[in-house]
Amino acid sequence: AREQTERARTLAAQLLNAQPAEIALTTGNSPGWGAAFAALGAWQPGDRILVGRHEWGGNLATMRLTAQRAGASIEAIPSDSSGAVDPEALEAMLDDRVRLIALTWLPANGGLINPAAAIGKVARRHGVPYFIDAAQAVGQLPIDVAQLGCDVLSGAGRKALRGPRGTGLLYVRQDFLPRLTPAFVDTYSAPLDADGEP
């Protein structure tokens, strides 16, 4: 199983133009996205989360729960005339309270494709963490995480990749890892020696 798992991580990395060490295999898109979001750490009153108008409901529910508890806000980025998220409008919204930009690249229906790379350029310019939900995009569009400029990208195995239900992948940019604190670890991610020490 270990050999198959490592092969899957290598293939996922090739698919996304990433390194295998930047890939985690998950039990689905939402568990991967949620684990990365939880690892952002404590939120403060006044913190802001900026999202596209087409954000996946599960992601929104997770963000809303955190925002309500912390006194943070979730704000929709305006759309352009095509209905896609507007990078210029996003740029105008940014200040030092923005802790996350979250984008669902392809909504579940309607054919819209948000400008994920253009949003990434804005996020990188301002140093704001940028999460992409690519559940509908992985396997349908060419994906280059370096070109997208994202810190986190999640995908589902069961959609265009034609994998079984209960599979997914999570990309986390190597240089972004120090900014995350996992909500929990296990003996695989934080192995212990014979004396119970890390």
Number of C-alpha atoms within 10 A of each C-alpha: 6 7 8 9 12 16 13 17 22 17 16 23 22 14 15 19 15 22 17 18 14 19 25 19 21 20 16 21 26 21 20 25 26 15 15 24 22 18 15 17 13 9 15 15 13 14 17 22 21 20 24 22 17 22 19 20 9 14 20 15 11 15 20 16 11 18 20 12 11 15 13 21 18 18 13 16 25 18 18 12 8 10 13 20 28 19 23 15 13 20 16 9 14 17 11 10 15 20 21 20 25 27 29 26 27 25 21 14 8 7 8 15 17 22 16 23 18 16 24 26 17 19 23 15 10 14 13 20 21 23 27 26 26 26 28 23 22 24 18 12 12 11 17 16 22 14 13 19 23 28 23 26 29 30 28 31 22 17 18 15 16 10 12 13 12 13 18 26 26 29 28 22 19 14 9 13 16 7 11 14 15 15 12 10 10 8 9 7 9 10 11 12 8 6 6 7 8 9
